[in-house]
Amino acid sequence: MMNKKLPKVWYGGDYNPEQWDEEVWRQDDRLFKLAGIDIATINVFSWALNQPNEDTYNFAWLDETIDRLYRNGVYVCLGTSTAAHPAWMARKYPDILRVDYEGRKRKFGGRHHSCPNSATYRKYAKRMASQLAERYKDHPALLIWHVSNEYGGYCYCDNCAGAFRTWLKERYGTLDALNKAWNTRFWGHTFYDWEDIVVPNALSEEWAGNRTNFQGISLDYRRFQSDSLLDCYKLERDELKRSTPDIPVTTNLMGFYPELDYFKWAKEMDVVSWDNYPSLDTPFSYTAMTHSLMRGLKHGQPFMLMEQTPGVQNWQPYNSAKRPGVMRLWSYQAVAHGADTVMFFQLRRSVGACEKYHGAVIEHVGHEHTRVFRECAELGKELQLLGDRLLDARSDAKVAIMYDWENRWGLELSSGPTIALNYVNEVHKYYDALHQLHIQTDMVGVEADLAQYDVVIAPVMYMVKPGLAERIEAFVARGGTFVTTFFSGIVNENDIVTLGGYPGELRKVMGIWAEEIDALLPDQKNQMVIRGKQGQLEGAYDCGILCDVIHAESAQIVAEYGSDYYKGMPSLTVNRFGQGKAWYVASSPDAKFLQDLMKTICGEHDIAPVLEAPAGVEVTSRVKEGKAYTFVLNHTDEAQTIPLGEAVYKELLTGEKEQGHCQVPARGVMILEKLLGHDG
């Protein structure tokens, strides 16, 4: 995403000058310079201002804003303003209003209130994108387009019901194929006419959010709604590209947001951008995992940190202030994992409505004499000094964790085996184990090219899509190590069970079969007892949530259960398959087990930590043109000492040489570049 206009880590954020007057604008110009702000995201929620009625467009304010920003050295990330339709549109064209999960039609208000299958919404959103693209296509301030904002939310209206039937016809072709895919002979659900199919909500198949009588229709409705919103994005994107083919287009994603298949969305985006809002107590390995996922959406391409708060948030149950140094630390954490921008919501605090207590670079006091502003200004200076050195640097990880939104939907819609099973949490357990070991890890989709990795981990891969099992077999046969877990290989892409014994299509490569799945109560535990010693694995470890009762076929038994009626049966196996190995973890084990397992597997492939470091210190790396940049991030409130071995490094933020060991201050950051000729 490197841009000759601004060849550095972009620094700025969301700016809403339409909420202020000229006197405040003059203050903003001065304060932006002091803070080192060089990009502003504007026009995100300005549809009502831009189009006061059906036939009138008013861009005078936007012309003035873009010109003013550019005169003062600030480029623009230009929103299309379509994230909230105007009140007149809702009054005149009620088909634009969503119907919620309970079957209630919305009134005007809030945001994300437009039906994605409304012809009215699509017509006027397309026109707005066209008007903006034609007007600003040659403006030198324009760096990137920002379509809508944080897409999300499902609609259950008649527009969507009709579009869903059309989507189903395209997917299945015939009702016979649909009935087979959904197993509709269960409960007498056979469909003889497309018009008989209704949306699955609280009035039909679903209750309490993700509980459903028919997984097939509910799973497809999630696919359909994700596709419908994506079609709205593509509609605007295509209009923008018609006039500005060389300007990148994005929209801001939301990490592990459950409702949209971001791997599918990323294919349609020039660059991934996302909004990072951890709580004070969010594990920093979870935030790191989310950054890694955003990087993985486009096969390792750097992403944009589109939003984070400089200080407090306003919408969480407990909105703690970021402690001194944390904003800088978390900003560099994003850069360490692949961000080529550091941007905030928001640059100036709103004076009213629901975001007036959401933090900003410029607080309500209106001047630079605040802790938050000083920290932002200091970070701005550092990013200027870094220049383009880190831009487009990539990960060189040899370990990948596989994640899939449709698998998540299938798991969440499953009628059993336990409400305690949380897909994202199980994925995080494995990522956290590697993170604690300072082993570089990518997050990838099920379509990813596995050839670049030595180890691929697919926790709770409940749904096996067509061709995936064969690709995993080929990966292992070539010498790779594959790890999967309990409740994997259960169903196909339509949530129909693969018969012949779990883990279904993965049975051959795993060398085991499972006859039962036992769900443990929250206070119940079992044990994984290692037979002798296997690498770093030794002794007994606790496990819980689910226990697969499995039989080894070609696999070697590494551990067995320590209690209950399946005591002595396998709980951990490894199967030699071709030149590689496939590990099956039959329960959800404790953190110590996962760290020991990851040490064992990575040791077999000579995959070493980026650097050795104490607990609470994060170490990761980006590589560019043969140079590795090692980020050392101290998440503790005490200084930490990091051993550097015999190599000599240059620390990019200070210019100092570091060798032997380095001292990282509390909540401090170091970016180390190894100096050639000093490898020891």
DOFINU-59125 format. One record per residue (C-alpha): residue number from 0; chain; x, y, z. Coordinates in steps of 0.2 Angstrom, whole numbers, plus 2048, in hexadecimal, padded with zeros to 3 digits. Example, Ala and Ser with C-alpha at 12.3 -4.5 7.8 and 13.67 -1.06 7.14 Angstrom:
<sites>
> 0/A/83E/7EA/827
> 1/A/844/7FB/824
</sites>
This chain:
<sites>
> 0/A/800/800/800
> 1/A/80F/80B/7FF
> 2/A/80A/81C/7F8
> 3/A/817/829/7F1
> 4/A/80C/837/7F7
> 5/A/80F/832/809
> 6/A/81D/825/80A
> 7/A/81C/821/81D
> 8/A/811/819/82A
> 9/A/801/823/828
> 10/A/7FC/82C/838
> 11/A/7EB/834/83B
> 12/A/7D9/82E/83D
> 13/A/7C7/832/83C
> 14/A/7C3/845/83B
> 15/A/7B1/84D/83B
> 16/A/7B4/85F/837
> 17/A/7A1/861/832
> 18/A/79D/860/844
> 19/A/7A8/870/848
> 20/A/7AA/882/842
> 21/A/7B9/88B/83A
> 22/A/7C0/891/84A
> 23/A/7C2/87F/84F
> 24/A/7C9/87A/83E
> 25/A/7D7/887/840
> 26/A/7DB/87E/851
> 27/A/7DB/86D/849
> 28/A/7E7/873/83B
> 29/A/7F4/878/849
> 30/A/7F1/869/854
> 31/A/7F3/85D/845
> 32/A/804/864/841
> 33/A/809/863/853
> 34/A/804/850/854
> 35/A/80B/84B/843
> 36/A/7FA/847/83C
> 37/A/7FC/844/829
> 38/A/7EC/83B/824
> 39/A/7D9/83E/829
> 40/A/7CB/833/826
> 41/A/7BC/83E/821
> 42/A/7AA/83D/81B
> 43/A/7A6/82C/823
> 44/A/795/831/82A
> 45/A/791/840/81F
> 46/A/784/83A/813
> 47/A/776/845/81A
> 48/A/781/854/818
> 49/A/787/84F/807
> 50/A/775/84B/800
> 51/A/768/855/809
> 52/A/75A/84F/7FD
> 53/A/758/843/7EE
> 54/A/75F/84E/7E1
> 55/A/76B/85A/7EA
> 56/A/77E/856/7EE
> 57/A/787/862/7F9
> 58/A/79A/860/7F9
> 59/A/7A0/872/7FD
> 60/A/7A4/86E/80F
> 61/A/7AE/85F/809
> 62/A/7B7/869/7FC
> 63/A/7BC/875/809
> 64/A/7C2/868/815
> 65/A/7CC/85E/809
> 66/A/7D5/86E/803
> 67/A/7D8/874/814
> 68/A/7E0/864/81A
> 69/A/7EB/862/80B
> 70/A/7F1/874/80D
> 71/A/7F6/86F/81E
> 72/A/7FF/85F/819
> 73/A/7F1/853/81D
> 74/A/7EC/846/810
> 75/A/7DA/83E/810
> 76/A/7D3/82D/812
> 77/A/7C3/831/80A
> 78/A/7B3/829/810
> 79/A/7A4/826/805
> 80/A/798/82C/813
> 81/A/78C/81D/810
> 82/A/78D/815/821
> 83/A/77C/81E/827
> 84/A/76F/823/81A
> 85/A/766/834/81C
> 86/A/756/836/825
> 87/A/74D/83C/816
> 88/A/751/82B/80D
> 89/A/74A/821/81B
> 90/A/73A/82B/81B
> 91/A/738/82B/808
> 92/A/73E/819/805
> 93/A/73A/80E/813
> 94/A/740/7FE/80A
> 95/A/752/805/80F
> 96/A/74E/801/821
> 97/A/754/7F0/829
> 98/A/749/7E3/831
> 99/A/752/7DC/841
> 100/A/754/7CB/847
> 101/A/743/7CB/850
> 102/A/73A/7D1/841
> 103/A/738/7E3/845
> 104/A/73A/7F0/838
> 105/A/746/7FE/83D
> 106/A/743/811/83E
> 107/A/750/81E/839
> 108/A/75E/81F/845
> 109/A/76F/818/84B
> 110/A/77A/812/83D
> 111/A/77C/802/832
> 112/A/769/803/830
> 113/A/768/801/81D
> 114/A/763/7F1/816
> 115/A/771/7EA/80B
> 116/A/764/7E3/7FE
> 117/A/75A/7F3/7FD
> 118/A/75A/7F9/7EB
> 119/A/758/80B/7F2
> 120/A/768/80A/7FD
> 121/A/772/802/7EF
> 122/A/76C/80F/7E2
> 123/A/771/81E/7ED
> 124/A/781/817/7F4
> 125/A/787/814/7E3
> 126/A/783/825/7DD
> 127/A/78C/82D/7EC
> 128/A/79B/823/7E9
> 129/A/79B/828/7D7
> 130/A/798/83B/7DB
> 131/A/7A7/83B/7E7
> 132/A/7B3/831/7DC
> 133/A/7B0/83D/7CD
> 134/A/7B1/84C/7D8
> 135/A/7C2/848/7E1
> 136/A/7CA/83C/7D5
> 137/A/7D8/849/7D1
> 138/A/7DA/850/7E2
> 139/A/7EC/84E/7E9
> 140/A/7E6/84C/7FB
> 141/A/7DD/83B/7F7
> 142/A/7E7/82C/7FD
> 143/A/7DA/81F/7FF
> 144/A/7C7/81C/7FE
> 145/A/7BE/816/80E
> 146/A/7AD/80E/809
> 147/A/79F/80F/816
> 148/A/7A5/80A/828
> 149/A/7A6/7FA/832
> 150/A/79A/7F0/828
> 151/A/78F/7E5/832
> 152/A/77E/7DF/838
> 153/A/771/7D4/82F
> 154/A/760/7D8/828
> 155/A/751/7CD/827
> 156/A/745/7D7/81C
> 157/A/73C/7D3/80D
> 158/A/74A/7DA/802
> 159/A/756/7CE/80A
> 160/A/74A/7BF/809
> 161/A/748/7C1/7F6
> 162/A/75A/7C4/7F4
> 163/A/75E/7B4/7FF
> 164/A/753/7A9/7F3
> 165/A/75D/7B0/7E4
> 166/A/76D/7AD/7ED
> 167/A/768/79B/7F1
> 168/A/763/797/7DF
> 169/A/774/79D/7D9
> 170/A/77D/792/7E7
> 171/A/772/782/7E5
> 172/A/76A/783/7D4
> 173/A/75B/778/7D9
> 174/A/750/776/7E8
> 175/A/755/763/7E8
> 176/A/767/768/7EA
> 177/A/762/775/7F8
> 178/A/757/768/801
> 179/A/765/75C/801
> 180/A/772/768/807
> 181/A/767/76E/815
> 182/A/761/75D/81A
> 183/A/74F/763/819
> 184/A/746/753/81C
> 185/A/74A/755/82E
> 186/A/73B/75D/836
> 187/A/731/75D/826
> 188/A/73A/76C/81F
> 189/A/73A/767/80D
> 190/A/738/776/801
> 191/A/72E/774/7F1
> 192/A/72E/787/7EC
> 193/A/73C/794/7EE
> 194/A/72F/7A0/7F5
> 195/A/72D/794/804
> 196/A/73E/798/80A
> 197/A/73E/7A6/818
> 198/A/74C/7AF/821
> 199/A/752/7A5/830
> 200/A/74F/7B1/83F
> 201/A/745/7B1/84F
> 202/A/735/7AF/846
> 203/A/73B/79F/83D
> 204/A/74A/794/840
> 205/A/755/79D/84D
> 206/A/754/7A3/85F
> 207/A/760/7AB/86B
> 208/A/76C/7B1/85D
> 209/A/776/7A2/857
> 210/A/76A/794/85C
> 211/A/761/78C/84D
> 212/A/757/77D/848
> 213/A/75F/77C/837
> 214/A/771/780/836
> 215/A/771/77F/823
> 216/A/765/78E/820
> 217/A/76D/798/82E
> 218/A/77E/795/828
> 219/A/77A/79A/816
> 220/A/771/7AA/81D
> 221/A/781/7AF/825
> 222/A/78A/7AC/815
> 223/A/77D/7B6/80B
> 224/A/77C/7C5/817
> 225/A/78F/7C6/816
> 226/A/78F/7C5/803
> 227/A/780/7D2/803
> 228/A/78A/7DF/80D
> 229/A/79A/7DB/802
> 230/A/790/7DE/7F3
> 231/A/78C/7F0/7FA
> 232/A/79E/7F3/7FC
> 233/A/7A3/7ED/7EB
> 234/A/795/7F8/7E3
> 235/A/79D/807/7EB
> 236/A/7AF/801/7E7
> 237/A/7AB/7FE/7D5
> 238/A/7A5/810/7D3
> 239/A/7B5/817/7DC
> 240/A/7C0/80D/7D1
> 241/A/7B7/813/7C1
> 242/A/7BE/824/7C4
> 243/A/7CD/821/7CF
> 244/A/7D4/810/7CA
> 245/A/7E5/813/7D3
> 246/A/7DE/818/7E4
> 247/A/7DD/80A/7F0
> 248/A/7CC/806/7F7
> 249/A/7C8/7FF/809
> 250/A/7BB/7FD/816
> 251/A/7BF/7FB/829
> 252/A/7BD/7EA/830
> 253/A/7BB/7E5/842
> 254/A/7C7/7D7/846
> 255/A/7BE/7C7/84B
> 256/A/7AD/7CF/848
> 257/A/7A1/7BF/846
> 258/A/795/7C4/838
> 259/A/7A0/7C7/829
> 260/A/7AC/7BB/820
> 261/A/7BB/7C6/81F
> 262/A/7C5/7BA/815
> 263/A/7B8/7BC/807
> 264/A/7B7/7CF/80A
> 265/A/7CA/7D1/809
> 266/A/7CB/7CB/7F7
> 267/A/7C1/7DA/7F2
> 268/A/7CB/7E7/7FC
> 269/A/7DB/7EF/7F6
> 270/A/7E1/7F0/808
> 271/A/7DA/7E9/818
> 272/A/7D6/7F6/825
> 273/A/7D0/7F3/837
> 274/A/7CA/7FB/847
> 275/A/7D4/7F5/857
> 276/A/7CB/7F8/868
> 277/A/7D2/7EC/875
> 278/A/7CD/7EE/887
> 279/A/7D9/7F1/895
> 280/A/7D9/7DF/899
> 281/A/7D9/7D8/888
> 282/A/7E8/7CC/886
> 283/A/7F4/7D4/87B
> 284/A/7F7/7C3/873
> 285/A/7E4/7C4/86D
> 286/A/7E7/7D6/866
> 287/A/7F7/7CF/85D
> 288/A/7ED/7C0/856
> 289/A/7E0/7CC/84F
> 290/A/7ED/7D7/847
> 291/A/7F4/7C6/840
> 292/A/7E3/7C2/839
> 293/A/7E1/7D2/830
> 294/A/7F3/7D0/828
> 295/A/7EE/7BE/823
> 296/A/7DE/7C4/81A
> 297/A/7E8/7C9/80B
> 298/A/7F6/7BC/80C
> 299/A/802/7C6/817
> 300/A/7FF/7D7/80F
> 301/A/801/7E6/81B
> 302/A/7F1/7ED/822
> 303/A/7EA/7FE/828
> 304/A/7E7/801/83A
> 305/A/7D8/80C/836
> 306/A/7D2/80F/848
> 307/A/7D7/80E/85A
> 308/A/7D4/81A/868
> 309/A/7E2/826/86E
> 310/A/7DB/825/880
> 311/A/7CA/81E/886
> 312/A/7BC/815/87D
> 313/A/7AA/819/880
> 314/A/7A0/809/87C
> 315/A/7A7/7FB/887
> 316/A/7A0/7F7/898
> 317/A/7B0/7FE/8A0
> 318/A/7B9/80B/896
> 319/A/7CA/80C/89E
> 320/A/7D7/819/898
> 321/A/7E6/813/88F
> 322/A/7F4/815/89C
> 323/A/803/81F/897
> 324/A/80D/817/889
> 325/A/800/80B/885
> 326/A/7F9/814/876
> 327/A/80B/814/86E
> 328/A/80E/802/873
> 329/A/7FE/7FC/86B
> 330/A/801/807/85C
> 331/A/812/7FE/859
> 332/A/80A/7ED/85D
> 333/A/7FF/7F0/84D
> 334/A/80E/7F6/843
> 335/A/818/7E6/849
> 336/A/80A/7DB/843
> 337/A/809/7E3/832
> 338/A/800/7F4/833
> 339/A/807/802/827
> 340/A/7FC/80F/82F
> 341/A/7F8/815/841
> 342/A/7E7/81E/841
> 343/A/7DB/823/84F
> 344/A/7C8/825/852
> 345/A/7C8/833/854
> 346/A/7D2/843/851
> 347/A/7C7/84F/85B
> 348/A/7BA/849/867
> 349/A/7A8/84C/862
> 350/A/79E/858/86D
> 351/A/78E/84E/86D
> 352/A/785/83D/86A
> 353/A/78C/82C/86F
> 354/A/79E/82F/86A
> 355/A/7A1/83E/874
> 356/A/7AB/835/881
> 357/A/7B5/82A/875
> 358/A/7C7/830/876
> 359/A/7D0/83B/869
> 360/A/7E0/843/865
> 361/A/7D8/854/869
> 362/A/7CE/852/879
> 363/A/7BF/85D/87E
> 364/A/7CB/869/886
> 365/A/7D1/86E/875
> 366/A/7E4/870/877
> 367/A/7F4/867/876
> 368/A/7F7/866/889
> 369/A/7F1/855/88C
> 370/A/7F9/845/890
> 371/A/7F1/83C/881
> 372/A/7F5/84A/875
> 373/A/808/84A/87A
> 374/A/809/837/878
> 375/A/801/839/867
> 376/A/80D/847/862
> 377/A/81C/83C/868
> 378/A/816/82D/85D
> 379/A/813/839/84E
> 380/A/826/83E/84F
> 381/A/82C/82C/850
> 382/A/822/827/841
> 383/A/829/835/837
> 384/A/83B/82F/83C
> 385/A/837/81D/837
> 386/A/832/823/825
> 387/A/82F/815/819
> 388/A/83A/809/821
> 389/A/82D/7FD/827
> 390/A/820/7FF/819
> 391/A/81B/7EF/810
> 392/A/826/7E4/81C
> 393/A/81E/7D3/81D
> 394/A/81E/7C4/829
> 395/A/829/7B5/826
> 396/A/820/7A9/832
> 397/A/822/797/830
> 398/A/813/793/83B
> 399/A/801/797/836
> 400/A/7F0/795/83F
> 401/A/7E1/792/834
> 402/A/7D1/79C/837
> 403/A/7C0/79C/82E
> 404/A/7B1/7A6/830
> 405/A/7A5/799/829
> 406/A/7AC/78C/835
> 407/A/7A8/798/843
> 408/A/796/79A/83D
> 409/A/794/788/83C
> 410/A/79B/785/84E
> 411/A/791/793/855
> 412/A/781/78C/84D
> 413/A/785/77A/852
> 414/A/777/772/85D
> 415/A/784/76C/86A
> 416/A/78F/766/870
> 417/A/793/774/87D
> 418/A/78F/786/87F
> 419/A/7A1/788/886
> 420/A/7A9/785/875
> 421/A/7AF/796/86E
> 422/A/7B8/795/85D
> 423/A/7C2/7A5/85F
> 424/A/7C7/7A1/871
> 425/A/7CE/790/86B
> 426/A/7D8/798/85D
> 427/A/7DF/7A5/869
> 428/A/7E5/797/875
> 429/A/7F1/791/867
> 430/A/7F6/7A2/861
> 431/A/7F9/7A7/873
> 432/A/804/798/876
> 433/A/80F/79D/867
> 434/A/80F/7AF/86C
> 435/A/815/7AB/87D
> 436/A/823/7A1/875
> 437/A/827/7B0/869
> 438/A/825/7A6/85A
> 439/A/81F/7AF/84B
> 440/A/80D/7AA/846
> 441/A/802/7AE/837
> 442/A/7EF/7AC/837
> 443/A/7E9/7A5/826
> 444/A/7D8/7A0/81E
> 445/A/7D4/78F/818
> 446/A/7D9/794/806
> 447/A/7EA/799/80A
> 448/A/7FA/792/802
> 449/A/801/787/80F
> 450/A/812/784/806
> 451/A/81B/792/80F
> 452/A/817/78B/820
> 453/A/81F/77C/82A
> 454/A/811/77C/837
> 455/A/7FE/77F/834
> 456/A/7F2/77E/843
> 457/A/7DF/77D/840
> 458/A/7D6/77D/851
> 459/A/7C4/777/852
> 460/A/7C3/775/83F
> 461/A/7B1/76F/840
> 462/A/7AD/773/82E
> 463/A/7B8/76B/820
> 464/A/7B5/774/810
> 465/A/7B7/76C/7FF
> 466/A/7CA/768/7FB
> 467/A/7D0/76D/80C
> 468/A/7D4/75C/812
> 469/A/7DE/758/802
> 470/A/7E8/768/804
> 471/A/7EC/764/816
> 472/A/7F1/752/811
> 473/A/7FD/759/804
> 474/A/804/765/810
> 475/A/808/758/81D
> 476/A/80E/74B/810
> 477/A/81B/758/80A
> 478/A/822/759/81C
> 479/A/817/766/825
> 480/A/80F/764/836
> 481/A/7FD/766/837
> 482/A/7F4/768/848
> 483/A/7E1/767/84B
> 484/A/7D6/764/85A
> 485/A/7C6/75C/861
> 486/A/7B6/760/857
> 487/A/7BF/761/847
> 488/A/7BA/759/836
> 489/A/7A8/757/83B
> 490/A/79E/75F/82D
> 491/A/79F/765/81B
> 492/A/79C/777/815
> 493/A/789/774/817
> 494/A/78A/76F/829
> 495/A/786/75D/824
> 496/A/790/750/82F
> 497/A/79D/746/825
> 498/A/799/734/829
> 499/A/7A5/726/82D
> 500/A/7AD/72C/83D
> 501/A/7B4/73D/843
> 502/A/7BE/746/83E
> 503/A/7B6/742/82D
> 504/A/7C1/748/81E
> 505/A/7D0/74B/82A
> 506/A/7D0/739/830
> 507/A/7DD/733/824
> 508/A/7EA/740/828
> 509/A/7E7/740/83A
> 510/A/7E7/72D/83C
> 511/A/7D9/72C/849
> 512/A/7C6/72B/84B
> 513/A/7BB/731/858
> 514/A/7AB/728/85E
> 515/A/7A5/734/86B
> 516/A/7A6/746/871
> 517/A/7A5/74A/883
> 518/A/7A0/75B/889
> 519/A/7A7/760/89A
> 520/A/79E/76B/8A6
> 521/A/7A7/77C/8AA
> 522/A/7AF/775/8BA
> 523/A/7B4/764/8B3
> 524/A/7C5/760/8AD
> 525/A/7CE/751/8A6
> 526/A/7E0/74E/8A3
> 527/A/7EC/74B/895
> 528/A/7F9/73F/89B
> 529/A/809/73E/890
> 530/A/80F/72D/88D
> 531/A/822/72F/892
> 532/A/829/73F/88B
> 533/A/826/746/879
> 534/A/831/755/876
> 535/A/82C/762/883
> 536/A/81C/759/888
> 537/A/81D/750/898
> 538/A/812/74B/8A7
> 539/A/7FF/750/8A8
> 540/A/7F6/75F/8A2
> 541/A/7E4/765/8A5
> 542/A/7D7/765/897
> 543/A/7C5/769/896
> 544/A/7B5/770/88C
> 545/A/7B5/761/880
> 546/A/7BD/750/880
> 547/A/7BD/745/870
> 548/A/7BD/733/874
> 549/A/7C9/72D/866
> 550/A/7D1/71D/85F
> 551/A/7E3/71D/858
> 552/A/7E4/715/846
> 553/A/7F4/719/83E
> 554/A/7F8/727/84B
> 555/A/804/726/85A
> 556/A/7FC/729/86B
> 557/A/806/737/874
> 558/A/7FA/73A/883
> 559/A/7EB/732/88A
> 560/A/7DC/738/895
> 561/A/7DF/737/8A8
> 562/A/7CE/734/8AE
> 563/A/7BB/730/8AA
> 564/A/7B5/721/8A1
> 565/A/7C1/725/892
> 566/A/7D0/725/89E
> 567/A/7DF/71D/895
> 568/A/7D8/721/883
> 569/A/7E2/72D/878
> 570/A/7E1/740/87B
> 571/A/7F0/745/870
> 572/A/7F6/73C/860
> 573/A/802/73F/853
> 574/A/801/737/842
> 575/A/80F/735/835
> 576/A/809/739/824
> 577/A/815/739/816
> 578/A/823/744/81B
> 579/A/81A/74D/828
> 580/A/80F/74C/838
> 581/A/7FD/74F/83D
> 582/A/7F9/752/84F
> 583/A/7E8/750/857
> 584/A/7E4/759/867
> 585/A/7D4/750/86D
> 586/A/7CF/75D/87B
> 587/A/7D2/76F/880
> 588/A/7E2/76F/88A
> 589/A/7EA/77C/896
> 590/A/7F6/789/890
> 591/A/805/77F/897
> 592/A/801/771/88C
> 593/A/7FF/77C/87C
> 594/A/810/784/87F
> 595/A/819/774/881
> 596/A/810/76D/872
> 597/A/815/77C/868
> 598/A/827/77B/86E
> 599/A/828/769/869
> 600/A/821/76B/857
> 601/A/82A/77B/854
> 602/A/83A/773/85A
> 603/A/838/765/84E
> 604/A/838/772/840
> 605/A/846/77D/847
> 606/A/83A/78B/849
> 607/A/842/797/856
> 608/A/83B/7A6/860
> 609/A/83E/7B7/858
> 610/A/847/7BB/868
> 611/A/846/7B4/879
> 612/A/83C/7BF/885
> 613/A/834/7BF/896
> 614/A/821/7BD/899
> 615/A/818/7CD/894
> 616/A/824/7D2/886
> 617/A/81E/7CF/875
> 618/A/82B/7CC/867
> 619/A/826/7CC/854
> 620/A/82E/7D0/844
> 621/A/82C/7D7/833
> 622/A/837/7D4/824
> 623/A/83B/7E0/815
> 624/A/848/7DE/807
> 625/A/851/7D1/811
> 626/A/851/7DB/821
> 627/A/848/7D5/831
> 628/A/841/7E2/83D
> 629/A/83E/7DB/84E
> 630/A/831/7E4/859
> 631/A/833/7E2/86C
> 632/A/823/7E8/875
> 633/A/823/7E8/888
> 634/A/811/7E7/88E
> 635/A/816/7E7/8A0
> 636/A/818/7F6/8AC
> 637/A/82A/7F2/8B0
> 638/A/83A/7F3/8A5
> 639/A/83F/7E2/89D
> 640/A/850/7DB/898
> 641/A/851/7D2/887
> 642/A/860/7C7/882
> 643/A/866/7CA/871
> 644/A/873/7BD/86F
> 645/A/882/7C1/864
> 646/A/879/7CC/857
> 647/A/87B/7DF/857
> 648/A/86C/7E9/853
> 649/A/867/7FB/850
> 650/A/858/801/859
> 651/A/84E/80B/84C
> 652/A/845/817/858
> 653/A/855/81D/861
> 654/A/862/819/854
> 655/A/86C/810/862
> 656/A/876/800/860
> 657/A/870/7F2/86B
> 658/A/87A/7E2/86E
> 659/A/87B/7D4/87C
> 660/A/86A/7DA/883
> 661/A/85E/7E8/882
> 662/A/854/7F1/890
> 663/A/842/7F4/88B
> 664/A/839/801/896
> 665/A/828/7FE/89E
> 666/A/81B/7FE/88F
> 667/A/82A/802/884
> 668/A/82D/7FD/872
> 669/A/83D/7F9/869
> 670/A/83F/7F6/856
> 671/A/84F/7ED/853
> 672/A/858/7EB/842
> 673/A/866/7DE/842
> 674/A/876/7E6/83B
> 675/A/87F/7DC/82D
> 676/A/890/7D5/832
> 677/A/88B/7D4/844
> 678/A/884/7C2/845
> 679/A/891/7BC/851
</sites>
